[in-house]
Amino acid sequence: KANINNSDKTLIKFDLGQLAESTRLHVSRTMERKRGSGMVFINIMEKLTMNGPRDTLRVRMHEAMTAGIDGITLAAGLHLGSFTLMEDHPRFRDAKLGIIVSSLRALQLFLRKNLKTQRLPDYVVVEGPLAGGHLGFGMDWAQYDLRTIVNEILQFMHEEKLDIPVIPAGGIFTGSDAVSFLQEGAAAVQVATRFTVSKECGLPPDVKREYFKASEKDIEVNTSSPTGYPMRMLKNSPSIGSGIRPGCESYGYLLDANGRCDYIDAYNREVAAHPNEKKIAVYDKTCLCTHFRNFKCWTCGHYTYRLKDTSRKLEDGKYQLLSAEHIFKDYQFSTGNRIALPD
């Protein structure tokens, strides 16, 4: 509390022992519930800098492997040194390790920087400009195309004789979309948007209703994220324009190595500009840590406006929630870009 009004958050440090324990508990409890032959992977984001980028990233990756995770997807960042940070772990060559990229250049840079570990990624997820949440593009994202990027990477793999599975992601809304990528050489596809309105999804019911209701004009890509990445979300997300006090003392996941976060500066500018206001609005940046924690930042994929076409509208005006099994099977067996409605 003594530091809450201080813009300098260098005093806020994550206890690495507690971070290790919490990661182990989260992963081990998940692995204990695993059934069948499928694999469980975890996203580990480099942009969660946590006022100690290198040390906290190393702990999260190491402890996930120690707890038995099947694989790690390196996300939200270039991860130029992540393989080196993991190299001394006993499971470094055993666990499945993949990387998310949005361009051939990013992949080439990753491979070159991690060459000394003599370990290639087990898969590459190619995330295009229509994905939800943070994007690996600038505000000129609309000038890029997932299929073009995927084909560039597939061609590179062929020329370099690299046998690494390529997995397109972002805007793959139907089984037919998926098949078209598989026919061109992709090993699999990554999909998410349609599962946001599944019964199993952890979003609150009222948020799922907002996703169903959304039209194309209700979705935007903005620069409100303190990470510096553009972010796609619903325009009516409560996080947009919210003037809450920075939550660094409680969370602090986005504090950089110098204890700074762009939202702190944006918040303080508004406070200084409106000294007599009890409530302010901050549009420049968003306190992502707090708003994600409270389900107030409604990130979404480009085709979220099509979700209403995947369900039935009930008598009370709400849309029927779908089972994850139904959605998965529709991806597996639908043809002709058709979408099977629930019973």
HURACOR-V652712 format. One record per backbone hydrogen bond with DSSP energy under -0.5 kcal/mol. CO is the residue of the C=O (numbers start at 0). NH is the residue of the N-H. Records with the same first field share a line. If there is no record, write none. Layout:
CO=NH ; NH
//
This chain:
0=3
2=5
6=8
8=11
10=12
13=15
14=18
15=19
16=20
17=21
18=22
19=23
20=24
21=25
22=26
23=27
24=28
25=29
26=30
27=31
28=32
29=32
30=33
38=40
39=69 ; 70
41=72
42=44
43=74
44=47
46=48
48=51
49=13
51=55
52=56
53=57
54=58
55=59
56=60
57=61
58=62
59=63
60=64
61=65
62=66
63=68
64=67
69=95
70=41
71=73 ; 97
72=43 ; 74
73=99
74=45
75=46
78=81
80=84
81=85
82=86
85=88
88=91
90=93 ; 94
95=71
96=121 ; 122
97=73
98=100 ; 124
100=126
102=106
103=107
104=108
105=109
106=110
107=111
108=112
109=113
111=114
113=116 ; 118
114=117
121=164
122=98
123=125 ; 166
124=100 ; 126
125=127 ; 168
127=130
129=301
132=231
136=229
137=140
139=142
140=143
144=148
145=149
146=150
147=151
148=152
149=153
150=154
151=155
152=156
153=157
154=158
155=159
156=161
157=160
160=162
161=163
164=123
165=167 ; 186 ; 187
166=125
167=189
168=127
170=172
173=177
174=178
175=179
176=180
177=181
178=182
179=183
180=185
181=184
187=167
189=169
191=194 ; 195
192=195
193=196
194=197
196=321
197=200
203=206 ; 207
204=208
205=209
206=210
207=211
208=212
209=213
214=217
215=218
217=234
219=221 ; 232
221=230
223=285
224=227
229=134
230=221
231=132 ; 299
232=219
233=236
236=239
238=241
240=281
246=249 ; 250
251=254
252=49
254=50
255=258
258=8
259=255
260=263 ; 264
261=265
262=266
263=267
264=268
265=269
266=270
267=271
268=272
269=273
271=274
273=276
280=282
281=240
285=225 ; 287
286=290
287=291
288=292
289=293
290=295 ; 296
291=294
295=238 ; 297
296=298
297=233
299=132
300=303
301=304
302=305
303=306
305=308
306=309
307=310
311=313 ; 319
313=316
317=313
321=198
322=326
323=327
324=328
325=329
326=330
327=331
328=332
329=333
334=337
//
